[in-house]
Amino acid sequence: MAEEESPSVMPKVITFLSSMLEKVAESNDHNQKLQQQHKISVFHGLTRPNISIQNYLERIFKYANCSPSCFIVAYVYLDRFTQRQPSLPINSFNVHRLLITSVMVAAKFMDDMYYNNAYYAKVGGISKREMNVLELDFLFGLGFHMNVSPGSFEAYCVHLQREMVLMQPLSFAGKSLKTHFCFNEDESSHQNQQQLAAAV
């Protein structure tokens, strides 16, 4: 549980994760317009939510009371999901549902105490039935690959720390982000870590 965190101070992981997801979603929105492909999944909303990714993550952190490490594990799950489902890139129509689902699944796997699906549905602004469907689809999308080794967890933390340094104004002139995180989970070698949103 997140008792060690002050309720008024959001962990830095929220800022970094939201910033990275914002970039990936915007890039994939742009690529989707160019490619004219509209693969729809249960995570895809009819419209873009009015709440920003950062505010949505802050809301989840505030009300779900899960540990900050759950957000790292949720980040691992999102990466695994996008690698296994390359035809469903993260975009502004699905990122919120993917987030609430990945955090809920991470909390169930990581924390000793967690809220049920009905509670997460309220936090996420969706129905309990939809939350159940999203969870099931997400688990199958992951191939039920839930375990995150300490080495892999550390590698993702290191990447987020790198992102913090790179959060200065970036120039992607002539470059585009890949349609998924592109992080290679090589648990045997931490020297070959690739950046999640690596420029092509």
Salt bridges, closest charged atoms under 4 A:
ASP29 OD2 - ARG48 NH2 3.72
GLU130 OE2 - ARG97 NE 2.72
GLU135 OE2 - LYS108 NZ 2.82
GLU163 OE1 - LYS23 NZ 3.89
GLU163 OE2 - HIS159 NE2 3.67
GLU185 OE1 - ARG80 NE 2.88
